[in-house]
């Protein structure tokens, strides 16, 4: 079962590969980057609306992620079991690379 759970290292790898969106529980959408997530926000500066990216570390946003998508493919979805929430890989769009171990 641990093979099907999304980890922080998977989010970093997905950020390297690009094109990944993180849908949060509050309805906001964040872009997945190699070291952080970026949330687009509009702020008012000098009387004008300006698009601003808010940088959020993966560790702080991880519990709020409900769906991970790339190119309209669901990579991972949140599920709850025994009052604990997990992100389960769907098996489509991303496969974890196995590390080669020397004996």
N, CA, C and O atoms as a GROMACS GRO file, in nm:
protein
  412
    1UNK      N    1   0.081  -0.119   0.000
    1UNK     CA    2   0.000   0.000   0.000
    1UNK      C    3   0.086   0.126   0.000
    1UNK      O    4   0.044   0.228  -0.054
    2UNK      N    5   0.205   0.122   0.060
    2UNK     CA    6   0.292   0.238   0.062
    2UNK      C    7   0.340   0.277  -0.077
    2UNK      O    8   0.378   0.391  -0.099
    3UNK      N    9   0.339   0.182  -0.170
    3UNK     CA   10   0.382   0.213  -0.306
    3UNK      C   11   0.282   0.302  -0.377
    3UNK      O   12   0.318   0.370  -0.474
    4UNK      N   13   0.158   0.304  -0.332
    4UNK     CA   14   0.056   0.381  -0.401
    4UNK      C   15   0.031   0.518  -0.338
    4UNK      O   16  -0.055   0.592  -0.385
    5UNK      N   17   0.105   0.553  -0.233
    5UNK     CA   18   0.086   0.682  -0.168
    5UNK      C   19   0.183   0.785  -0.225
    5UNK      O   20   0.299   0.754  -0.251
    6UNK      N   21   0.134   0.906  -0.244
    6UNK     CA   22   0.216   1.016  -0.295
    6UNK      C   23   0.302   1.072  -0.183
    6UNK      O   24   0.254   1.091  -0.071
    7UNK      N   25   0.428   1.098  -0.212
    7UNK     CA   26   0.522   1.150  -0.114
    7UNK      C   27   0.567   1.290  -0.155
    7UNK      O   28   0.540   1.335  -0.267
    8UNK      N   29   0.635   1.359  -0.064
    8UNK     CA   30   0.691   1.490  -0.096
    8UNK      C   31   0.794   1.480  -0.208
    8UNK      O   32   0.802   1.569  -0.293
    9UNK      N   33   0.872   1.373  -0.209
    9UNK     CA   34   0.971   1.355  -0.315
    9UNK      C   35   0.903   1.337  -0.451
    9UNK      O   36   0.958   1.377  -0.554
   10UNK      N   37   0.784   1.278  -0.452
   10UNK     CA   38   0.708   1.266  -0.577
   10UNK      C   39   0.664   1.403  -0.627
   10UNK      O   40   0.667   1.429  -0.748
   11UNK      N   41   0.623   1.491  -0.536
   11UNK     CA   42   0.585   1.626  -0.576
   11UNK      C   43   0.703   1.701  -0.635
   11UNK      O   44   0.688   1.775  -0.733
   12UNK      N   45   0.821   1.683  -0.577
   12UNK     CA   46   0.941   1.748  -0.632
   12UNK      C   47   0.973   1.694  -0.771
   12UNK      O   48   1.009   1.771  -0.860
   13UNK      N   49   0.960   1.564  -0.790
   13UNK     CA   50   0.985   1.504  -0.921
   13UNK      C   51   0.882   1.553  -1.023
   13UNK      O   52   0.918   1.582  -1.137
   14UNK      N   53   0.757   1.562  -0.984
   14UNK     CA   54   0.653   1.612  -1.073
   14UNK      C   55   0.679   1.758  -1.109
   14UNK      O   56   0.652   1.800  -1.222
   15UNK      N   57   0.731   1.835  -1.015
   15UNK     CA   58   0.767   1.973  -1.044
   15UNK      C   59   0.878   1.984  -1.146
   15UNK      O   60   0.878   2.075  -1.229
   16UNK      N   61   0.973   1.892  -1.140
   16UNK     CA   62   1.080   1.888  -1.240
   16UNK      C   63   1.026   1.854  -1.378
   16UNK      O   64   1.069   1.911  -1.478
   17UNK      N   65   0.932   1.762  -1.384
   17UNK     CA   66   0.875   1.719  -1.512
   17UNK      C   67   0.783   1.825  -1.570
   17UNK      O   68   0.772   1.836  -1.693
   18UNK      N   69   0.716   1.903  -1.486
   18UNK     CA   70   0.636   2.017  -1.530
   18UNK      C   71   0.493   1.984  -1.568
   18UNK      O   72   0.457   1.867  -1.586
   19UNK      N   73   0.412   2.089  -1.580
   19UNK     CA   74   0.273   2.076  -1.623
   19UNK      C   75   0.178   2.021  -1.519
   19UNK      O   76   0.072   1.970  -1.554
   20UNK      N   77   0.213   2.029  -1.390
   20UNK     CA   78   0.132   1.968  -1.285
   20UNK      C   79   0.059   2.077  -1.207
   20UNK      O   80   0.118   2.178  -1.168
   21UNK      N   81  -0.070   2.055  -1.185
   21UNK     CA   82  -0.152   2.146  -1.106
   21UNK      C   83  -0.198   2.075  -0.979
   21UNK      O   84  -0.234   1.957  -0.982
   22UNK      N   85  -0.196   2.148  -0.869
   22UNK     CA   86  -0.242   2.097  -0.740
   22UNK      C   87  -0.371   2.168  -0.705
   22UNK      O   88  -0.374   2.290  -0.692
   23UNK      N   89  -0.479   2.092  -0.690
   23UNK     CA   90  -0.608   2.148  -0.652
   23UNK      C   91  -0.622   2.133  -0.501
   23UNK      O   92  -0.615   2.022  -0.448
   24UNK      N   93  -0.642   2.246  -0.432
   24UNK     CA   94  -0.648   2.246  -0.287
   24UNK      C   95  -0.793   2.236  -0.240
   24UNK      O   96  -0.886   2.259  -0.317
   25UNK      N   97  -0.812   2.203  -0.112
   25UNK     CA   98  -0.945   2.184  -0.056
   25UNK      C   99  -1.028   2.312  -0.056
   25UNK      O  100  -1.150   2.306  -0.065
   26UNK      N  101  -0.964   2.427  -0.048
   26UNK     CA  102  -1.038   2.553  -0.046
   26UNK      C  103  -1.073   2.604  -0.186
   26UNK      O  104  -1.132   2.711  -0.199
   27UNK      N  105  -1.037   2.528  -0.289
   27UNK     CA  106  -1.074   2.564  -0.426
   27UNK      C  107  -0.966   2.634  -0.505
   27UNK      O  108  -0.983   2.657  -0.624
   28UNK      N  109  -0.855   2.668  -0.443
   28UNK     CA  110  -0.747   2.734  -0.516
   28UNK      C  111  -0.665   2.631  -0.593
   28UNK      O  112  -0.665   2.512  -0.561
   29UNK      N  113  -0.596   2.680  -0.695
   29UNK     CA  114  -0.512   2.596  -0.779
   29UNK      C  115  -0.369   2.645  -0.768
   29UNK      O  116  -0.344   2.765  -0.777
   30UNK      N  117  -0.275   2.552  -0.749
   30UNK     CA  118  -0.134   2.588  -0.738
   30UNK      C  119  -0.055   2.514  -0.846
   30UNK      O  120  -0.087   2.400  -0.880
   31UNK      N  121   0.047   2.580  -0.900
   31UNK     CA  122   0.137   2.515  -0.995
   31UNK      C  123   0.248   2.447  -0.916
   31UNK      O  124   0.300   2.502  -0.820
   32UNK      N  125   0.282   2.328  -0.959
   32UNK     CA  126   0.386   2.251  -0.892
   32UNK      C  127   0.521   2.284  -0.956
   32UNK      O  128   0.539   2.265  -1.076
   33UNK      N  129   0.613   2.334  -0.877
   33UNK     CA  130   0.748   2.367  -0.921
   33UNK      C  131   0.844   2.269  -0.853
   33UNK      O  132   0.802   2.198  -0.762
   34UNK      N  133   0.972   2.263  -0.895
   34UNK     CA  134   1.063   2.164  -0.836
   34UNK      C  135   1.084   2.175  -0.685
   34UNK      O  136   1.105   2.073  -0.619
   35UNK      N  137   1.080   2.296  -0.629
   35UNK     CA  138   1.108   2.310  -0.486
   35UNK      C  139   0.992   2.366  -0.405
   35UNK      O  140   1.000   2.372  -0.282
   36UNK      N  141   0.885   2.408  -0.472
   36UNK     CA  142   0.773   2.471  -0.401
   36UNK      C  143   0.650   2.470  -0.490
   36UNK      O  144   0.657   2.430  -0.607
   37UNK      N  145   0.539   2.514  -0.435
   37UNK     CA  146   0.416   2.534  -0.512
   37UNK      C  147   0.393   2.684  -0.526
   37UNK      O  148   0.425   2.760  -0.435
   38UNK      N  149   0.339   2.725  -0.640
   38UNK     CA  150   0.314   2.867  -0.665
   38UNK      C  151   0.164   2.888  -0.685
   38UNK      O  152   0.103   2.827  -0.772
   39UNK      N  153   0.107   2.977  -0.604
   39UNK     CA  154  -0.035   3.009  -0.612
   39UNK      C  155  -0.050   3.147  -0.674
   39UNK      O  156   0.009   3.244  -0.626
   40UNK      N  157  -0.129   3.156  -0.782
   40UNK     CA  158  -0.155   3.285  -0.848
   40UNK      C  159  -0.259   3.363  -0.768
   40UNK      O  160  -0.366   3.311  -0.737
   41UNK      N  161  -0.227   3.487  -0.736
   41UNK     CA  162  -0.320   3.574  -0.665
   41UNK      C  163  -0.320   3.711  -0.732
   41UNK      O  164  -0.223   3.749  -0.797
   42UNK      N  165  -0.429   3.784  -0.714
   42UNK     CA  166  -0.436   3.920  -0.764
   42UNK      C  167  -0.427   4.015  -0.646
   42UNK      O  168  -0.497   4.001  -0.546
   43UNK      N  169  -0.337   4.114  -0.660
   43UNK     CA  170  -0.321   4.215  -0.557
   43UNK      C  171  -0.331   4.353  -0.620
   43UNK      O  172  -0.308   4.370  -0.740
   44UNK      N  173  -0.366   4.447  -0.540
   44UNK     CA  174  -0.379   4.585  -0.587
   44UNK      C  175  -0.250   4.660  -0.553
   44UNK      O  176  -0.214   4.673  -0.436
   45UNK      N  177  -0.182   4.710  -0.657
   45UNK     CA  178  -0.061   4.790  -0.639
   45UNK      C  179  -0.075   4.916  -0.722
   45UNK      O  180  -0.099   4.911  -0.842
   46UNK      N  181  -0.060   5.030  -0.656
   46UNK     CA  182  -0.073   5.161  -0.720
   46UNK      C  183  -0.205   5.176  -0.794
   46UNK      O  184  -0.211   5.238  -0.900
   47UNK      N  185  -0.311   5.120  -0.737
   47UNK     CA  186  -0.443   5.134  -0.797
   47UNK      C  187  -0.473   5.038  -0.910
   47UNK      O  188  -0.579   5.045  -0.971
   48UNK      N  189  -0.381   4.947  -0.939
   48UNK     CA  190  -0.400   4.849  -1.047
   48UNK      C  191  -0.401   4.708  -0.990
   48UNK      O  192  -0.335   4.679  -0.890
   49UNK      N  193  -0.477   4.620  -1.056
   49UNK     CA  194  -0.473   4.478  -1.019
   49UNK      C  195  -0.355   4.413  -1.088
   49UNK      O  196  -0.339   4.423  -1.210
   50UNK      N  197  -0.273   4.346  -1.010
   50UNK     CA  198  -0.153   4.282  -1.062
   50UNK      C  199  -0.154   4.135  -1.020
   50UNK      O  200  -0.187   4.104  -0.906
   51UNK      N  201  -0.117   4.045  -1.112
   51UNK     CA  202  -0.104   3.903  -1.078
   51UNK      C  203   0.027   3.882  -1.003
   51UNK      O  204   0.133   3.926  -1.047
   52UNK      N  205   0.017   3.813  -0.890
   52UNK     CA  206   0.133   3.787  -0.805
   52UNK      C  207   0.136   3.638  -0.774
   52UNK      O  208   0.032   3.577  -0.748
   53UNK      N  209   0.257   3.579  -0.777
   53UNK     CA  210   0.273   3.438  -0.739
   53UNK      C  211   0.313   3.431  -0.593
   53UNK      O  212   0.412   3.493  -0.551
   54UNK      N  213   0.238   3.356  -0.516
   54UNK     CA  214   0.273   3.332  -0.376
   54UNK      C  215   0.345   3.197  -0.370
   54UNK      O  216   0.292   3.096  -0.415
   55UNK      N  217   0.464   3.197  -0.313
   55UNK     CA  218   0.544   3.075  -0.303
   55UNK      C  219   0.511   3.006  -0.172
   55UNK      O  220   0.520   3.065  -0.064
   56UNK      N  221   0.472   2.878  -0.182
   56UNK     CA  222   0.433   2.800  -0.064
   56UNK      C  223   0.514   2.670  -0.064
   56UNK      O  224   0.514   2.599  -0.164
   57UNK      N  225   0.583   2.638   0.046
   57UNK     CA  226   0.657   2.511   0.054
   57UNK      C  227   0.562   2.391   0.050
   57UNK      O  228   0.448   2.398   0.097
   58UNK      N  229   0.610   2.281  -0.005
   58UNK     CA  230   0.528   2.160  -0.015
   58UNK      C  231   0.484   2.111   0.123
   58UNK      O  232   0.372   2.062   0.138
   59UNK      N  233   0.570   2.123   0.222
   59UNK     CA  234   0.539   2.070   0.355
   59UNK      C  235   0.417   2.138   0.417
   59UNK      O  236   0.341   2.075   0.489
   60UNK      N  237   0.398   2.267   0.389
   60UNK     CA  238   0.284   2.338   0.447
   60UNK      C  239   0.156   2.316   0.368
   60UNK      O  240   0.046   2.329   0.423
   61UNK      N  241   0.166   2.285   0.241
   61UNK     CA  242   0.048   2.274   0.155
   61UNK      C  243   0.004   2.128   0.138
   61UNK      O  244  -0.106   2.102   0.088
   62UNK      N  245   0.086   2.033   0.180
   62UNK     CA  246   0.062   1.892   0.151
   62UNK      C  247  -0.072   1.843   0.205
   62UNK      O  248  -0.143   1.770   0.135
   63UNK      N  249  -0.109   1.881   0.327
   63UNK     CA  250  -0.235   1.834   0.386
   63UNK      C  251  -0.357   1.894   0.319
   63UNK      O  252  -0.467   1.839   0.330
   64UNK      N  253  -0.341   2.007   0.250
   64UNK     CA  254  -0.454   2.074   0.187
   64UNK      C  255  -0.478   2.029   0.043
   64UNK      O  256  -0.578   2.068  -0.017
   65UNK      N  257  -0.389   1.947  -0.013
   65UNK     CA  258  -0.403   1.902  -0.152
   65UNK      C  259  -0.515   1.798  -0.160
   65UNK      O  260  -0.517   1.703  -0.082
   66UNK      N  261  -0.607   1.817  -0.255
   66UNK     CA  262  -0.713   1.718  -0.274
   66UNK      C  263  -0.694   1.639  -0.403
   66UNK      O  264  -0.724   1.520  -0.406
   67UNK      N  265  -0.646   1.704  -0.510
   67UNK     CA  266  -0.625   1.636  -0.638
   67UNK      C  267  -0.496   1.687  -0.701
   67UNK      O  268  -0.466   1.807  -0.694
   68UNK      N  269  -0.420   1.596  -0.763
   68UNK     CA  270  -0.301   1.632  -0.839
   68UNK      C  271  -0.327   1.592  -0.984
   68UNK      O  272  -0.357   1.476  -1.012
   69UNK      N  273  -0.316   1.691  -1.077
   69UNK     CA  274  -0.345   1.664  -1.218
   69UNK      C  275  -0.230   1.708  -1.306
   69UNK      O  276  -0.159   1.804  -1.276
   70UNK      N  277  -0.213   1.636  -1.418
   70UNK     CA  278  -0.122   1.677  -1.524
   70UNK      C  279  -0.191   1.649  -1.657
   70UNK      O  280  -0.231   1.535  -1.684
   71UNK      N  281  -0.206   1.751  -1.739
   71UNK     CA  282  -0.269   1.737  -1.872
   71UNK      C  283  -0.405   1.668  -1.863
   71UNK      O  284  -0.433   1.577  -1.941
   72UNK      N  285  -0.488   1.711  -1.769
   72UNK     CA  286  -0.622   1.657  -1.746
   72UNK      C  287  -0.624   1.510  -1.705
   72UNK      O  288  -0.728   1.446  -1.712
   73UNK      N  289  -0.511   1.457  -1.663
   73UNK     CA  290  -0.504   1.322  -1.607
   73UNK      C  291  -0.489   1.333  -1.456
   73UNK      O  292  -0.403   1.406  -1.407
   74UNK      N  293  -0.571   1.261  -1.383
   74UNK     CA  294  -0.562   1.263  -1.237
   74UNK      C  295  -0.447   1.172  -1.196
   74UNK      O  296  -0.451   1.051  -1.218
   75UNK      N  297  -0.345   1.231  -1.135
   75UNK     CA  298  -0.228   1.155  -1.091
   75UNK      C  299  -0.250   1.100  -0.951
   75UNK      O  300  -0.216   0.985  -0.922
   76UNK      N  301  -0.308   1.182  -0.863
   76UNK     CA  302  -0.334   1.140  -0.725
   76UNK      C  303  -0.460   1.208  -0.674
   76UNK      O  304  -0.495   1.318  -0.716
   77UNK      N  305  -0.527   1.139  -0.583
   77UNK     CA  306  -0.650   1.191  -0.524
   77UNK      C  307  -0.647   1.162  -0.374
   77UNK      O  308  -0.595   1.060  -0.330
   78UNK      N  309  -0.704   1.253  -0.297
   78UNK     CA  310  -0.707   1.238  -0.152
   78UNK      C  311  -0.815   1.138  -0.111
   78UNK      O  312  -0.926   1.140  -0.166
   79UNK      N  313  -0.783   1.052  -0.016
   79UNK     CA  314  -0.883   0.964   0.043
   79UNK      C  315  -0.861   0.960   0.194
   79UNK      O  316  -0.751   0.986   0.243
   80UNK      N  317  -0.966   0.928   0.265
   80UNK     CA  318  -0.962   0.927   0.411
   80UNK      C  319  -0.986   0.785   0.460
   80UNK      O  320  -1.077   0.716   0.414
   81UNK      N  321  -0.901   0.743   0.555
   81UNK     CA  322  -0.914   0.609   0.613
   81UNK      C  323  -0.879   0.620   0.761
   81UNK      O  324  -0.770   0.666   0.796
   82UNK      N  325  -0.969   0.577   0.847
   82UNK     CA  326  -0.949   0.582   0.992
   82UNK      C  327  -0.912   0.723   1.039
   82UNK      O  328  -0.819   0.741   1.118
   83UNK      N  329  -0.985   0.823   0.990
   83UNK     CA  330  -0.964   0.964   1.026
   83UNK      C  331  -0.826   1.016   0.988
   83UNK      O  332  -0.782   1.117   1.043
   84UNK      N  333  -0.758   0.951   0.895
   84UNK     CA  334  -0.632   1.001   0.841
   84UNK      C  335  -0.649   1.019   0.691
   84UNK      O  336  -0.714   0.937   0.625
   85UNK      N  337  -0.592   1.125   0.638
   85UNK     CA  338  -0.604   1.150   0.494
   85UNK      C  339  -0.472   1.120   0.425
   85UNK      O  340  -0.364   1.148   0.478
   86UNK      N  341  -0.482   1.062   0.305
   86UNK     CA  342  -0.366   1.025   0.225
   86UNK      C  343  -0.390   1.068   0.081
   86UNK      O  344  -0.504   1.086   0.039
   87UNK      N  345  -0.281   1.085   0.007
   87UNK     CA  346  -0.290   1.107  -0.137
   87UNK      C  347  -0.250   0.977  -0.205
   87UNK      O  348  -0.136   0.933  -0.194
   88UNK      N  349  -0.345   0.916  -0.275
   88UNK     CA  350  -0.321   0.788  -0.340
   88UNK      C  351  -0.294   0.810  -0.488
   88UNK      O  352  -0.370   0.880  -0.556
   89UNK      N  353  -0.187   0.749  -0.539
   89UNK     CA  354  -0.156   0.756  -0.682
   89UNK      C  355  -0.260   0.676  -0.760
   89UNK      O  356  -0.300   0.568  -0.718
   90UNK      N  357  -0.303   0.730  -0.873
   90UNK     CA  358  -0.406   0.664  -0.953
   90UNK      C  359  -0.347   0.559  -1.047
   90UNK      O  360  -0.419   0.472  -1.095
   91UNK      N  361  -0.216   0.566  -1.073
   91UNK     CA  362  -0.154   0.472  -1.165
   91UNK      C  363  -0.151   0.522  -1.308
   91UNK      O  364  -0.104   0.452  -1.398
   92UNK      N  365  -0.202   0.644  -1.330
   92UNK     CA  366  -0.205   0.703  -1.464
   92UNK      C  367  -0.128   0.834  -1.460
   92UNK      O  368  -0.150   0.915  -1.370
   93UNK      N  369  -0.038   0.856  -1.555
   93UNK     CA  370   0.029   0.985  -1.568
   93UNK      C  371   0.159   0.999  -1.492
   93UNK      O  372   0.238   1.088  -1.524
   94UNK      N  373   0.184   0.916  -1.393
   94UNK     CA  374   0.309   0.924  -1.317
   94UNK      C  375   0.338   0.789  -1.254
   94UNK      O  376   0.250   0.727  -1.193
   95UNK      N  377   0.462   0.745  -1.270
   95UNK     CA  378   0.508   0.623  -1.205
   95UNK      C  379   0.640   0.654  -1.137
   95UNK      O  380   0.731   0.709  -1.198
   96UNK      N  381   0.649   0.618  -1.011
   96UNK     CA  382   0.768   0.646  -0.933
   96UNK      C  383   0.886   0.566  -0.989
   96UNK      O  384   0.874   0.447  -1.019
   97UNK      N  385   0.998   0.635  -1.002
   97UNK     CA  386   1.118   0.568  -1.053
   97UNK      C  387   1.187   0.497  -0.938
   97UNK      O  388   1.207   0.553  -0.830
   98UNK      N  389   1.223   0.374  -0.962
   98UNK     CA  390   1.291   0.294  -0.860
   98UNK      C  391   1.438   0.333  -0.854
   98UNK      O  392   1.503   0.350  -0.957
   99UNK      N  393   1.489   0.349  -0.732
   99UNK     CA  394   1.631   0.378  -0.716
   99UNK      C  395   1.708   0.247  -0.723
   99UNK      O  396   1.669   0.146  -0.663
  100UNK      N  397   1.818   0.250  -0.797
  100UNK     CA  398   1.901   0.131  -0.808
  100UNK      C  399   1.992   0.124  -0.686
  100UNK      O  400   2.064   0.219  -0.656
  101UNK      N  401   1.988   0.012  -0.618
  101UNK     CA  402   2.070  -0.005  -0.499
  101UNK      C  403   2.181  -0.103  -0.530
  101UNK      O  404   2.160  -0.210  -0.588
  102UNK      N  405   2.300  -0.064  -0.490
  102UNK     CA  406   2.415  -0.152  -0.511
  102UNK      C  407   2.429  -0.247  -0.393
  102UNK      O  408   2.408  -0.209  -0.278
  103UNK      N  409   2.464  -0.369  -0.424
  103UNK     CA  410   2.478  -0.471  -0.320
  103UNK      C  411   2.622  -0.490  -0.285
  103UNK      O  412   2.654  -0.572  -0.198
   0.00000   0.00000   0.00000
